Amino acid sequence: MKNTSLFDFIVDKPTKTVSINMEFDADLSLVWDAFTKPEILDQWYAPKPFLSKTKHMDFKVGGRRFYAMVSPDGQESWGLQKYTSITPKTNFKMLNAFADKDENPQLPGSDWDLNFSEQDGATTVNINIYNESAERFERVLAGGFKEGMTATLENLRALLATLSKK
């Protein structure tokens, strides 16, 4: 394994797209599991001091993940991910949207396209996020998306370092 540090976060306002590229010092199977298994997702999928809490998840085409970002004082902000395409250990696509506590999505959401590749014991994840609504795109960016996503992916990097040693 090598010391990996690749991290790109590119905002393209004209196309309403965010592209994130990050390399992890972990094998592909472990990184894939970290994105697709709720028991691992909930260990990293929120910027600290927030926690992720999956209410239910069915990782299959047509399936969904309903989860909350929980603040230190217990406030829950809900999200819904609907899986639209899955190619195991290579790619999955989903619609991601804010939701209320009863799982009603606040549309429009954003389309996420996640690609996974492995080389020399390191795994690269490329995430492309498209927002149909320019208003939603600007609101998400203004709400600290870059900082939150960066912190969240650093949580994943730390967790993978721990899990890779087991």
Buried (B, 14 or more C-beta within 10 A) or exposed (E): EEEBEEEEBEBEEEEBBBBBBBBBBBBBEBBBBBBBBBEBBBBBBBBEEBBBBBBEBEBEEEBBBBBBBBEEEEEEBBBBBBBBEBEEBEBBBBBBBBBEEEEEBEEBBBBBBBBBBBEEEBBBBBBBBBBEBEEBBEEBBEEEBBEBBBBBBBBBBEBBEEBBEE
